[in-house]
Amino acid sequence: MQQFKYSEFNQKVYQKQLDNGLLVTMLPMEGFHKTYAVLSTEFGSIDNTFVPDQKNELLTVPDGVAHFLEHKMFEKADHDAFDLFGKLGADANAFTSFTQTRYLFSTTSHLHENLDVLLDFVQDPYFTEQTVAKEKGIIGQEITMYNDDPSWRLYLGMLGNLYPNDPMHIDIAGTQESIQKITAPILYDAYRTFYQPANMNLFVAGRLDVEQVLAWVEQNQAVKHFDAPKLPKRTAVISDPTANDFIPFRTLTMAVERPKVMVGLRGIQSFENGKERLLYKWRINLLLAMLFDETSANFLRLYDTGVIDDSFNYNFEIQRGFHLATFSTDTDQMEQFADAMIQILKEAPEQLATVKNQFEDVKHAMLGRLINQLDSPENIAMLYGGSYFDHATLLDEIEILRSIDYDELAIAIDQLVKPERLSVYQIVPPTK
């Protein structure tokens, strides 16, 4: 078992890869009563074309399979895993993203039993055509709900602008049409391919005994049969790495009180390893905070002139295969907002130079927010990025952020900020 020490925070992270390929990471937190566990698989909504386990040819599955699979994993022939967690006093949940599916619980007691439930229900698939048919109605309602959410439609619309030919622009849950094509055999193909232990990891944080937890997990896995560890074969996420396929502008009419607008910036930089990705991520986060944080001159100027309000938000995300920055607000001055965001980004080097003296304050504030997350087992576990970031923990991210100096932000600008990859998406109310 590997041990990673973080003396400044009096923390240690323990990690071991089991013989079946499952990576177990543990962060004991002295003085805490709660324990939080997350079992993740590197399988998300964008993984819709792959070579199924023990087969040789690529298979393209309907959009929404990863999310559908997440829903169905809890239901077994004679029980529901949620009921088992409830009897053991645990709070359980699951979610699917573009690149991962995660199953989790939090508890203050019966950790051993809850870990067994988590591992057992995720590693024991049960699908029938009858249960699949029933789930289509439930997920269909969820899709309808998200389709009526203007904020989600704004975000998904921007993804459609930046990645019009790639799976990111499809709702994670799929579409009403695509989920009707999902069958039990398709779910089993996806499960056997992506739910192999070698493609999964277990993260446990909070009150725990490391040796004890590892022994429990090893005992659980030892009585199960798994094929030799191997990673799934899937197609590349991006069809055009040069980003020449992006759409500069689109608009959607919805029943909203005020118009919504988002400016998006597609990144095309690639990296050799997870540490480089995290360094890139925090350089960009620092850059955007310098330019757009609510204490910045840009924010205050646009707020005072009514171009933006408290709904203004900026975000940078980097996931397996793609990354982007977004800037959004509710505003009656859509053109002025889009023009302002684009102008600021075009002038990023000059803008950055004018606020150089604020760099340390912005960085310390960002570090403070990250360090504050160390008081939460949930946040530590949920911020764990998995294999795409070389299994770095929140403690590693703090060290990376602390290492960045002002001059590195120029590198971030050069890597991300390209005016030819900027796009605008609007949601407007119906004309009266």
Phi, psi and chi 1 to 4 in degrees:
 res  aa     phi    psi   chi1   chi2   chi3   chi4
   1 MET       -  129.4  179.7  163.9   50.7      -
   2 GLN   -81.6  149.4  -71.2 -176.2  -71.0      -
   3 GLN  -130.7  129.6 -177.7 -177.7  127.9      -
   4 PHE  -118.8  122.3  -54.8   91.8      -      -
   5 LYS  -100.2  139.2  -64.3 -178.2 -179.8  179.8
   6 TYR  -128.5   84.8  -57.9   86.8      -      -
   7 SER   -61.5  -36.1  -59.1      -      -      -
   8 GLU   -58.2  -35.4  177.8 -176.5   -1.8      -
   9 PHE  -106.4    7.1  -59.2  106.9      -      -
  10 ASN    52.8   45.6 -166.7   29.2      -      -
  11 GLN  -124.7  149.8  -64.5  -83.4   15.9      -
  12 LYS  -133.7  139.3  -65.1  179.0 -178.7  177.8
  13 VAL  -113.0  133.6  174.0      -      -      -
  14 TYR  -115.6  140.2  -59.4   82.7      -      -
  15 GLN  -146.2  138.2 -161.1  168.5   74.9      -
  16 LYS  -149.8  136.2 -177.9  176.8 -179.4  179.2
  17 GLN   -97.8  121.7 -170.9  157.1   33.2      -
  18 LEU   -74.4  165.9  -52.7 -172.8      -      -
  19 ASP   -59.3  -29.4  -68.9  -19.8      -      -
  20 ASN   -83.1   -1.1   64.2   15.2      -      -
  21 GLY   103.6  -14.7      -      -      -      -
  22 LEU   -67.4  127.1  179.3   66.7      -      -
  23 LEU   -93.1  125.3 -176.0   69.5      -      -
  24 VAL  -112.0  123.4 -178.3      -      -      -
  25 THR  -121.8  133.0  -55.6      -      -      -
  26 MET  -131.7  136.9  -64.3  162.9  -72.3      -
  27 LEU  -129.8   96.2 -162.1  162.4      -      -
  28 PRO   -73.0  138.1   24.0  -30.2      -      -
  29 MET  -124.5  104.3  -58.2  173.0   67.7      -
  30 GLU   -65.7  135.9 -172.5  175.1  -14.1      -
  31 GLY    90.6   -4.7      -      -      -      -
  32 PHE   -94.4  149.7  -78.2   74.2      -      -
  33 HIS  -100.6  -23.4  -64.3  -73.2      -      -
  34 LYS   -95.7  148.3 -178.9 -176.0  -69.6 -174.2
  35 THR  -124.7  140.2  -50.0      -      -      -
  36 TYR  -126.5  129.0 -156.9   85.8      -      -
  37 ALA  -127.8  137.3      -      -      -      -
  38 VAL  -131.0  123.3 -176.9      -      -      -
  39 LEU  -107.4  118.6 -178.8   60.6      -      -
  40 SER  -120.8  147.1  -55.2      -      -      -
  41 THR  -122.2  142.5  176.2      -      -      -
  42 GLU   -80.5   68.6  -61.3  -64.0  -35.9      -
  43 PHE  -146.7  116.0  177.7   45.6      -      -
  44 GLY  -133.3 -170.9      -      -      -      -
  45 SER   -66.6  -23.2   65.1      -      -      -
  46 ILE   -79.5  -10.4   64.4  173.3      -      -
  47 ASP   -89.6   66.6  -60.1  -52.2      -      -
  48 ASN  -103.2   -0.1   56.4    9.2      -      -
  49 THR  -132.9  118.3  -59.3      -      -      -
  50 PHE  -157.3  167.7   55.2   89.4      -      -
  51 VAL   -93.9  112.2  177.7      -      -      -
  52 PRO   -60.1  149.7  -22.2   33.8      -      -
  53 ASP   -54.5  133.4 -175.3   46.1      -      -
  54 GLN    66.2   19.9  -60.4 -175.9    4.4      -
  55 LYS  -126.1  170.8  -62.9 -178.0 -179.1  178.9
  56 ASN  -116.6  -14.8  -60.4  -44.8      -      -
  57 GLU  -111.5  148.9  -63.9 -176.7   -0.3      -
  58 LEU   -63.3  141.3  -78.9  171.8      -      -
  59 LEU  -123.1  131.1  170.7   69.6      -      -
  60 THR  -105.0  119.9  -63.0      -      -      -
  61 VAL  -100.4  161.5  -62.0      -      -      -
  62 PRO   -61.9  149.3  -21.3   32.6      -      -
  63 ASP   -59.5  138.3  -67.0  -43.9      -      -
  64 GLY    99.7    3.8      -      -      -      -
  65 VAL   -64.7  -43.0  163.2      -      -      -
  66 ALA   -60.6  -44.4      -      -      -      -
  67 HIS   -67.4  -41.5  174.4  -98.1      -      -
  68 PHE   -60.9  -42.7 -155.1  107.1      -      -
  69 LEU   -61.9  -41.5 -168.6   55.9      -      -
  70 GLU   -57.7  -44.9  171.5 -133.6  -50.7      -
  71 HIS   -60.8  -43.8  -89.0 -125.8      -      -
  72 LYS   -78.0  -18.0  -66.5  -48.8  -57.5  169.9
  73 MET   -63.7  -30.1  -72.3  -53.1  -57.0      -
  74 PHE   -72.4  -28.1  -73.6   89.1      -      -
  75 GLU   -89.1  125.1 -175.1  179.3   -0.9      -
  76 LYS  -116.0  178.4  -52.6  -56.2  176.5 -173.7
  77 ALA   -61.5  -36.8      -      -      -      -
  78 ASP  -126.7    7.3   58.0   -6.4      -      -
  79 HIS  -164.4  172.2   70.1  -82.5      -      -
  80 ASP  -120.5  132.3 -171.1  -67.1      -      -
  81 ALA   -60.7  -30.6      -      -      -      -
  82 PHE   -59.0  -37.8  -82.5  119.0      -      -
  83 ASP   -65.4  -38.5  -65.3  -26.3      -      -
  84 LEU   -65.2  -43.6  -61.1 -177.7      -      -
  85 PHE   -62.1  -41.6  -78.0  119.1      -      -
  86 GLY   -60.8  -41.2      -      -      -      -
  87 LYS   -65.9  -25.6  -69.1  175.7 -178.4  177.2
  88 LEU   -95.2    7.3  -67.6  167.8      -      -
  89 GLY    75.9   21.2      -      -      -      -
  90 ALA  -104.3  152.1      -      -      -      -
  91 ASP  -104.5  116.6 -176.4   17.3      -      -
  92 ALA  -115.8  156.2      -      -      -      -
  93 ASN  -162.5  179.0 -151.2  -22.7      -      -
  94 ALA  -159.2  157.1      -      -      -      -
  95 PHE  -156.0  156.9   70.1   89.9      -      -
  96 THR  -119.5  135.9  -54.6      -      -      -
  97 SER  -115.1 -169.9   69.9      -      -      -
  98 PHE   -64.0  -29.7  -68.5  113.4      -      -
  99 THR  -125.3   -7.5   57.4      -      -      -
 100 GLN  -142.6  158.6  -71.1 -175.2  -32.7      -
 101 THR  -125.5  132.9  -52.1      -      -      -
 102 ARG  -127.9  138.6  -69.0 -176.6  164.6 -170.7
 103 TYR  -121.0  134.3  -57.6   87.3      -      -
 104 LEU  -147.8  160.1   52.2   99.6      -      -
 105 PHE  -150.7  156.3   72.7   81.4      -      -
 106 SER  -126.3  145.6   62.5      -      -      -
 107 THR  -157.0  157.4 -172.8      -      -      -
 108 THR  -113.9    3.1   56.9      -      -      -
 109 SER  -157.0  167.4   61.5      -      -      -
 110 HIS    53.7   44.4  -56.5  -66.9      -      -
 111 LEU   -61.8  -43.7  177.9   57.7      -      -
 112 HIS   -57.7  -51.1 -175.4 -177.1      -      -
 113 GLU   -63.4  -39.6  -65.9   88.6  -18.9      -
 114 ASN   -68.4  -36.3  -79.6  -56.3      -      -
 115 LEU   -62.9  -40.4  -80.4  170.5      -      -
 116 ASP   -62.4  -42.9  -81.6  -19.5      -      -
 117 VAL   -61.3  -46.0  171.6      -      -      -
 118 LEU   -58.6  -51.4  177.6   66.0      -      -
 119 LEU   -66.7  -39.2  -69.0  164.9      -      -
 120 ASP   -69.3  -45.0  -70.3  -13.5      -      -
 121 PHE   -73.8  -31.6   93.3   82.7      -      -
 122 VAL   -74.9  -26.7  175.1      -      -      -
 123 GLN  -100.5   17.0  -67.5  179.4  -28.4      -
 124 ASP  -137.2   84.1 -179.4   27.5      -      -
 125 PRO   -72.4  146.0   29.1  -35.6      -      -
 126 TYR  -146.2  107.1  171.1   76.2      -      -
 127 PHE  -131.6  137.7  -43.4  123.8      -      -
 128 THR  -130.4  162.0   67.8      -      -      -
 129 GLU   -62.5  -31.3  -69.0  -57.9  -17.3      -
 130 GLN   -68.5  -46.5  -68.6   74.5   24.6      -
 131 THR   -70.0  -32.6   60.3      -      -      -
 132 VAL   -66.6  -43.0  169.2      -      -      -
 133 ALA   -61.0  -41.2      -      -      -      -
 134 LYS   -63.5  -38.4 -179.7 -176.5   70.8  173.4
 135 GLU   -70.2  -25.7 -161.2   67.6   32.2      -
 136 LYS   -60.6  -37.2  -70.2  177.0 -179.3  178.5
 137 GLY   -67.0  -40.3      -      -      -      -
 138 ILE   -65.7  -47.8  -62.7  171.0      -      -
 139 ILE   -69.7  -32.8  -66.1  178.5      -      -
 140 GLY   -58.9  -40.1      -      -      -      -
 141 GLN   -65.5  -37.6  -68.3  176.6  -12.9      -
 142 GLU   -64.2  -42.7 -175.7  176.5  -22.3      -
 143 ILE   -61.1  -43.5  -67.9  170.8      -      -
 144 THR   -60.6  -41.6  -61.6      -      -      -
 145 MET   -61.0  -45.9  178.3 -175.4   69.6      -
 146 TYR   -68.7  -32.9  -82.4  105.9      -      -
 147 ASN   -64.5  -23.0  -78.3  -20.1      -      -
 148 ASP   -92.1    0.8  -70.0  -24.5      -      -
 149 ASP   -95.2  108.1 -177.4  -18.8      -      -
 150 PRO   -60.5  -35.9  -21.9   33.1      -      -
 151 SER   -66.6  -41.0  -64.7      -      -      -
 152 TRP   -67.3  -39.7  177.3 -114.1      -      -
 153 ARG   -66.2  -33.7  -67.0  -66.4  -61.8  -84.1
 154 LEU   -63.9  -47.2 -176.5   69.9      -      -
 155 TYR   -64.8  -47.2  172.7   66.7      -      -
 156 LEU   -65.9  -34.8 -151.4   60.3      -      -
 157 GLY   -63.3  -40.1      -      -      -      -
 158 MET   -66.1  -39.8  176.6   50.8   68.1      -
 159 LEU   -61.0  -34.9  -70.8  177.3      -      -
 160 GLY   -65.8  -31.4      -      -      -      -
 161 ASN   -71.1  -46.0  -82.5   12.0      -      -
 162 LEU   -79.5  -30.9  -61.7 -179.8      -      -
 163 TYR  -133.0   62.3  -56.4   96.8      -      -
 164 PRO   -65.6  -22.3   24.4  -34.6      -      -
 165 ASN  -112.1   14.3  -59.5  -50.0      -      -
 166 ASP  -123.1  159.3  -59.2  -46.3      -      -
 167 PRO   -68.5  -11.3   19.9  -30.9      -      -
 168 MET   -63.3  -24.3  -70.7   78.4   73.9      -
 169 HIS   -83.0   -1.8   77.5  -80.7      -      -
 170 ILE   -95.3  137.2  -56.3  -65.3      -      -
 171 ASP   -51.0  138.8 -166.8  -60.0      -      -
 172 ILE   -54.8  -35.1  -69.8  169.7      -      -
 173 ALA   -79.1   -6.2      -      -      -      -
 174 GLY    90.9 -161.0      -      -      -      -
 175 THR  -122.1  166.6   65.9      -      -      -
 176 GLN   -56.3  -36.9  -63.1  -74.3    2.2      -
 177 GLU   -75.2  -43.1  -65.2   74.2   25.1      -
 178 SER   -68.3  -36.9   70.0      -      -      -
 179 ILE   -69.8  -21.7   63.0  171.1      -      -
 180 GLN   -67.9  -19.8  -61.6  -53.3  -42.3      -
 181 LYS   -89.5   -5.7  -58.1  173.6 -175.2  177.0
 182 ILE   -78.3  133.1  -64.6  174.8      -      -
 183 THR  -126.7  166.6   63.7      -      -      -
 184 ALA   -59.8  -44.8      -      -      -      -
 185 PRO   -58.8  -37.8  -27.4   36.6      -      -
 186 ILE   -63.2  -43.4  -72.4  174.6      -      -
 187 LEU   -62.6  -40.3  -66.3  178.6      -      -
 188 TYR   -66.0  -38.9  -85.1  114.3      -      -
 189 ASP   -60.4  -46.2  -89.6  -22.1      -      -
 190 ALA   -65.6  -42.6      -      -      -      -
 191 TYR   -60.8  -51.6  178.9   87.4      -      -
 192 ARG   -63.4  -27.3  -64.8 -174.7 -175.0  109.5
 193 THR   -80.2  -44.9  -56.8      -      -      -
 194 PHE  -105.8  -15.5  -67.2  102.7      -      -
 195 TYR   -97.5   26.3  -80.1   67.1      -      -
 196 GLN   -73.4  142.8  -57.7  176.6   47.9      -
 197 PRO   -53.8  -33.4  -28.4   35.8      -      -
 198 ALA   -66.5  -17.8      -      -      -      -
 199 ASN  -103.6   14.8 -166.3   49.8      -      -
 200 MET  -130.7  163.4  -56.1 -175.1   74.8      -
 201 ASN  -147.2  150.9   63.6   74.7      -      -
 202 LEU  -118.1  125.3  173.7   66.3      -      -
 203 PHE  -118.9  126.6 -166.2  103.3      -      -
 204 VAL  -127.0  126.5 -171.3      -      -      -
 205 ALA  -135.1  150.0      -      -      -      -
 206 GLY   116.9 -145.2      -      -      -      -
 207 ARG   -76.0  114.3 -172.1  177.8   69.2  174.2
 208 LEU  -164.7  155.5   60.7   96.4      -      -
 209 ASP  -104.7  117.8  179.3  -71.2      -      -
 210 VAL   -58.0  -51.2  170.4      -      -      -
 211 GLU   -62.7  -38.8  -62.5  -69.3  -15.5      -
 212 GLN   -67.1  -47.3 -167.2  175.9   55.9      -
 213 VAL   -62.6  -43.8  166.7      -      -      -
 214 LEU   -62.4  -40.6 -175.8   60.4      -      -
 215 ALA   -63.0  -40.8      -      -      -      -
 216 TRP   -62.1  -45.2  -68.8  -21.1      -      -
 217 VAL   -65.7  -43.3  175.0      -      -      -
 218 GLU   -63.6  -39.7  -70.7  178.7  -34.0      -
 219 GLN   -62.6  -42.6  -71.0  167.3   10.4      -
 220 ASN   -62.8  -43.5  179.3  -77.7      -      -
 221 GLN   -75.5  -27.3  -61.5  -64.1  -82.1      -
 222 ALA   -66.2  -26.3      -      -      -      -
 223 VAL   -92.5    4.7  -61.1      -      -      -
 224 LYS  -111.2  150.7  -60.2  173.7 -178.9  177.0
 225 HIS  -100.8  129.1  170.2   74.3      -      -
 226 PHE  -131.3  147.9  -59.4   99.4      -      -
 227 ASP   -67.8  166.6  -67.1  -26.5      -      -
 228 ALA   -56.1  139.7      -      -      -      -
 229 PRO   -56.9  133.4  -23.9   33.8      -      -
 230 LYS  -159.0  155.1   57.4 -177.4  175.3 -179.1
 231 LEU   -97.7  149.3  -65.8  176.4      -      -
 232 PRO   -64.8  152.0  -17.8   30.0      -      -
 233 LYS  -102.8  116.2  -62.6  177.5 -177.5  178.3
 234 ARG  -133.5  160.6   46.0 -171.3  147.0 -160.2
 235 THR   -80.2  163.0   59.6      -      -      -
 236 ALA   -64.1  145.6      -      -      -      -
 237 VAL   -72.0  -42.8  172.7      -      -      -
 238 ILE   -94.5  125.6  -58.6  -65.1      -      -
 239 SER   -82.1  -29.0   56.3      -      -      -
 240 ASP  -130.7   93.0 -177.2    0.6      -      -
 241 PRO   -62.7  -17.8  -20.6   32.6      -      -
 242 THR   -81.8   -9.9   64.2      -      -      -
 243 ALA    67.7   20.7      -      -      -      -
 244 ASN   -74.5   -8.2  -72.3  -33.7      -      -
 245 ASP   -91.9    0.7   59.4  -15.6      -      -
 246 PHE   -71.8  157.9   91.7  113.5      -      -
 247 ILE  -104.8  124.0  -60.4  170.2      -      -
 248 PRO   -69.4  -32.3  -19.3   31.9      -      -
 249 PHE  -156.1  138.9  175.3   82.2      -      -
 250 ARG  -149.6  161.5  -77.7 -168.5  -56.2  157.9
 251 THR  -139.5  150.4 -173.4      -      -      -
 252 LEU  -133.1  137.8  171.8   70.7      -      -
 253 THR   -96.8  125.7  -59.8      -      -      -
 254 MET  -140.6  165.7  -75.3 -172.1   73.0      -
 255 ALA   -80.7   75.8      -      -      -      -
 256 VAL  -114.5  152.4  -67.9      -      -      -
 257 GLU   -72.4  -42.7  -70.5  -65.6  -36.3      -
 258 ARG  -128.1  151.5  -64.4 -178.8   68.0 -156.1
 259 PRO   -61.6  149.7  -22.3   33.3      -      -
 260 LYS  -119.6  142.8  -68.9  177.3  173.1  -71.7
 261 VAL  -142.1  143.1   59.7      -      -      -
 262 MET  -133.9  135.6  177.8  176.0  -75.9      -
 263 VAL  -105.8  131.6  174.6      -      -      -
 264 GLY  -122.3  149.5      -      -      -      -
 265 LEU  -131.7  115.5  176.4   59.3      -      -
 266 ARG   -88.6  129.6  174.1  172.6  167.1  177.9
 267 GLY   -95.1  148.5      -      -      -      -
 268 ILE  -127.3    4.9   62.8  170.8      -      -
 269 GLN   -65.9  141.7 -167.0   77.0   16.9      -
 270 SER  -117.8  156.6   60.7      -      -      -
 271 PHE  -136.0  152.9  -58.0   92.9      -      -
 272 GLU   -79.5  -31.3  -66.8  -64.6  -37.0      -
 273 ASN  -151.3  172.5   55.5   60.9      -      -
 274 GLY   -65.5  -34.7      -      -      -      -
 275 LYS   -64.4  -40.8 -176.4  175.1 -179.3 -179.7
 276 GLU   -63.2  -37.3  -71.7 -175.6    2.1      -
 277 ARG   -65.0  -42.3  -65.3 -178.5 -172.7  107.5
 278 LEU   -67.9  -38.9  -76.2  176.3      -      -
 279 LEU   -62.4  -43.5 -176.9   58.2      -      -
 280 TYR   -60.4  -46.6  175.9   66.9      -      -
 281 LYS   -56.4  -46.7  167.1 -172.8  168.4 -179.0
 282 TRP   -78.8  -27.4  -73.8  109.0      -      -
 283 ARG   -62.9  -45.8  -76.5  172.5  175.0  170.4
 284 ILE   -64.9  -43.7  -62.6  -63.2      -      -
 285 ASN   -59.2  -41.1  -78.5  -25.8      -      -
 286 LEU   -65.4  -43.7  -85.7  169.5      -      -
 287 LEU   -59.0  -48.1  169.5   66.5      -      -
 288 LEU   -66.0  -35.8  -62.6 -175.7      -      -
 289 ALA   -65.3  -39.7      -      -      -      -
 290 MET   -62.0  -35.8  -64.3  -81.8  -75.1      -
 291 LEU   -91.0  -29.9  -62.1  179.1      -      -
 292 PHE  -129.6   -1.9  -62.2  102.4      -      -
 293 ASP   -58.1  157.0 -173.2   79.0      -      -
 294 GLU   -66.3   -9.9   60.9 -176.0   18.5      -
 295 THR   -96.8   -2.3   60.9      -      -      -
 296 SER   -76.7  157.3   69.0      -      -      -
 297 ALA   -64.2  -35.1      -      -      -      -
 298 ASN   -63.5  -46.3  -72.0  -37.9      -      -
 299 PHE   -61.2  -49.0  177.4   92.9      -      -
 300 LEU   -63.4  -38.6  -65.0  173.2      -      -
 301 ARG   -65.3  -45.9  170.3  174.0   53.7   84.1
 302 LEU   -71.2  -32.4  -66.3  170.3      -      -
 303 TYR   -68.5  -44.9 -170.1   91.8      -      -
 304 ASP   -65.2  -28.9  -71.2  -17.0      -      -
 305 THR   -92.2    2.5   56.3      -      -      -
 306 GLY    78.7    8.7      -      -      -      -
 307 VAL   -71.1  -35.2  174.8      -      -      -
 308 ILE  -126.5  165.0   64.3  174.4      -      -
 309 ASP  -136.3 -159.5   59.4   15.7      -      -
 310 ASP   -67.7  -10.4  -69.2  -22.4      -      -
 311 SER   -79.2   -8.7   66.6      -      -      -
 312 PHE   -59.2  136.5  173.4   73.6      -      -
 313 ASN  -148.4  141.5 -178.4   60.6      -      -
 314 TYR  -127.2  149.6   66.1   90.1      -      -
 315 ASN  -154.8  146.6 -175.1   55.0      -      -
 316 PHE  -125.9  131.1  175.8   71.6      -      -
 317 GLU  -132.7  141.1   60.6 -180.0  -65.5      -
 318 ILE  -131.5  119.9  175.2  168.7      -      -
 319 GLN  -128.4  171.8  -60.0 -165.7   49.3      -
 320 ARG   -56.1  112.4  172.5  169.5   42.5   85.9
 321 GLY    97.4  -14.5      -      -      -      -
 322 PHE  -159.4  157.9   69.7  101.9      -      -
 323 HIS  -155.8  154.0   61.7  -83.7      -      -
 324 LEU  -160.2  159.4   65.4  149.5      -      -
 325 ALA  -117.8  143.8      -      -      -      -
 326 THR  -133.7  150.8   55.9      -      -      -
 327 PHE  -138.9  123.7  -46.9   85.6      -      -
 328 SER  -142.9  158.7   62.5      -      -      -
 329 THR  -164.9  162.0 -166.0      -      -      -
 330 ASP   -91.6  128.8  -63.2   -9.6      -      -
 331 THR  -162.6  149.9 -178.2      -      -      -
 332 ASP   -87.7   -5.2  -66.4  -45.3      -      -
 333 GLN  -112.7   63.8  -56.9 -179.9   53.3      -
 334 MET   -62.3  -45.6  -67.3 -175.0  -67.3      -
 335 GLU   -65.3  -40.7  -71.9   76.5   15.6      -
 336 GLN   -64.0  -39.4  -68.3   90.4  -30.7      -
 337 PHE   -64.1  -50.3  171.9   75.9      -      -
 338 ALA   -60.7  -43.3      -      -      -      -
 339 ASP   -61.9  -40.4  -70.7  -15.4      -      -
 340 ALA   -65.9  -44.8      -      -      -      -
 341 MET   -61.7  -45.3  -65.3  -62.1  105.1      -
 342 ILE   -64.6  -40.9  -67.4  170.1      -      -
 343 GLN   -65.3  -43.3 -169.4   65.8   26.8      -
 344 ILE   -60.5  -44.0  -67.9  167.1      -      -
 345 LEU   -67.9  -39.3  -69.2  166.8      -      -
 346 LYS   -62.7  -33.3  -75.5 -178.2  175.9  179.7
 347 GLU   -98.4   20.2  -62.1  172.7   -7.6      -
 348 ALA   -52.7  -46.2      -      -      -      -
 349 PRO   -59.5  -45.3  -24.6   35.8      -      -
 350 GLU   -68.2  -41.3  -63.5   79.8    9.9      -
 351 GLN   -61.1  -42.5  -67.2 -105.9  -11.4      -
 352 LEU   -63.9  -39.5 -170.0   61.8      -      -
 353 ALA   -61.7  -32.5      -      -      -      -
 354 THR   -73.4  -16.8   65.2      -      -      -
 355 VAL  -119.0   22.7  -68.2      -      -      -
 356 LYS   -55.5  -37.5 -179.4  177.8  179.9  179.1
 357 ASN   -68.4  -10.8   62.7  -25.2      -      -
 358 GLN   -95.3   -2.8  -60.5  172.9   23.2      -
 359 PHE   -57.8  -50.0  173.3   74.9      -      -
 360 GLU   -63.3  -38.7  -69.7  -60.4  -30.8      -
 361 ASP   -64.3  -44.6  -70.7  -19.5      -      -
 362 VAL   -64.0  -43.5  171.5      -      -      -
 363 LYS   -63.6  -44.1  177.3  178.1  169.3 -179.7
 364 HIS   -64.8  -37.7  -72.0  153.6      -      -
 365 ALA   -64.1  -41.5      -      -      -      -
 366 MET   -66.7  -40.9 -165.6  170.7  -74.1      -
 367 LEU   -61.7  -41.4  -83.8  168.7      -      -
 368 GLY   -60.1  -41.0      -      -      -      -
 369 ARG   -66.6  -38.0  -71.2 -169.0  -70.3  -89.0
 370 LEU   -67.3  -46.2  -93.1 -169.2      -      -
 371 ILE   -61.9  -34.8  -68.3  170.1      -      -
 372 ASN   -61.3  -28.6 -170.5   51.7      -      -
 373 GLN   -65.4  -20.0  -55.7  -68.0  -36.9      -
 374 LEU   -67.8  -12.0  -66.9  174.9      -      -
 375 ASP   -84.4    3.0  -75.5  -24.4      -      -
 376 SER  -128.0  111.1  167.6      -      -      -
 377 PRO   -57.2  -36.1  -22.6   32.2      -      -
 378 GLU   -61.4  -48.1  -66.8   96.5  -33.9      -
 379 ASN   -66.9  -39.0  -68.4  -16.6      -      -
 380 ILE   -60.4  -45.7  -69.5  172.7      -      -
 381 ALA   -69.5  -41.9      -      -      -      -
 382 MET   -74.2  -24.4  -65.3  -53.4  -66.0      -
 383 LEU   -84.8   -3.2  -70.5  171.4      -      -
 384 TYR   -70.5  120.4  174.7   65.5      -      -
 385 GLY   -89.0   -9.9      -      -      -      -
 386 GLY    80.1 -155.5      -      -      -      -
 387 SER   -66.1  -29.1   61.0      -      -      -
 388 TYR   -62.7  -26.6 -170.4   63.0      -      -
 389 PHE  -111.5   30.4  -63.5  104.8      -      -
 390 ASP    53.4   34.3  -67.9  -12.6      -      -
 391 HIS    59.4   31.4  -59.0  -73.6      -      -
 392 ALA   -69.0  147.2      -      -      -      -
 393 THR  -103.2  176.7   65.2      -      -      -
 394 LEU   -56.5  -36.0  176.5   59.3      -      -
 395 LEU   -63.3  -37.9  -67.7  157.6      -      -
 396 ASP   -67.2  -38.6  -62.6  -52.3      -      -
 397 GLU   -64.5  -37.2  -64.0 -157.5   45.6      -
 398 ILE   -61.3  -43.8  -69.1  170.2      -      -
 399 GLU   -64.0  -40.4  -70.8 -172.6   -9.3      -
 400 ILE   -65.7  -45.5  -72.5  172.1      -      -
 401 LEU   -60.6  -42.4  174.6   56.6      -      -
 402 ARG   -63.5  -28.5 -177.9  174.4  -78.0  136.6
 403 SER   -77.6  -13.5   72.9      -      -      -
 404 ILE   -78.9  133.4  -62.3  172.4      -      -
 405 ASP  -112.2  171.2   60.4   39.7      -      -
 406 TYR   -57.4  -42.4  170.7   81.9      -      -
 407 ASP   -61.4  -22.8  -67.6  -25.1      -      -
 408 GLU   -71.7  -17.7  -66.9  177.2   56.1      -
 409 LEU   -67.8  -26.8  -59.6 -167.9      -      -
 410 ALA   -64.2  -34.8      -      -      -      -
 411 ILE   -64.1  -42.5  -59.7  172.9      -      -
 412 ALA   -61.6  -43.0      -      -      -      -
 413 ILE   -59.7  -47.3  -66.7  172.8      -      -
 414 ASP   -63.2  -33.4 -174.7   60.7      -      -
 415 GLN   -78.1  -36.6  -70.6  176.4  -37.3      -
 416 LEU  -108.2  -44.9  177.5   66.9      -      -
 417 VAL   -81.5   95.1 -177.5      -      -      -
 418 LYS  -124.1  111.9  -54.7  -66.1 -176.9 -176.5
 419 PRO   -55.0  -29.6  -26.5   35.1      -      -
 420 GLU   -71.7   -5.4   65.7  -88.0   17.4      -
 421 ARG  -113.6   20.4  -63.9 -159.1  -61.1  -89.8
 422 LEU   -91.4  141.3  -78.0  162.5      -      -
 423 SER  -140.2  156.9 -178.9      -      -      -
 424 VAL  -128.0  135.9  177.9      -      -      -
 425 TYR  -130.5  132.2 -168.0   85.3      -      -
 426 GLN  -121.3  145.8  -61.5  175.3  -15.3      -
 427 ILE  -120.2  122.6  -66.6 -178.0      -      -
 428 VAL  -122.4  149.2  -61.2      -      -      -
 429 PRO   -71.1  159.6   23.4  -29.8      -      -
 430 PRO   -62.4  144.8  -19.2   31.2      -      -
 431 THR   -72.4  140.2   55.9      -      -      -
 432 LYS   -93.2      -  -63.1  179.9 -179.5  178.9
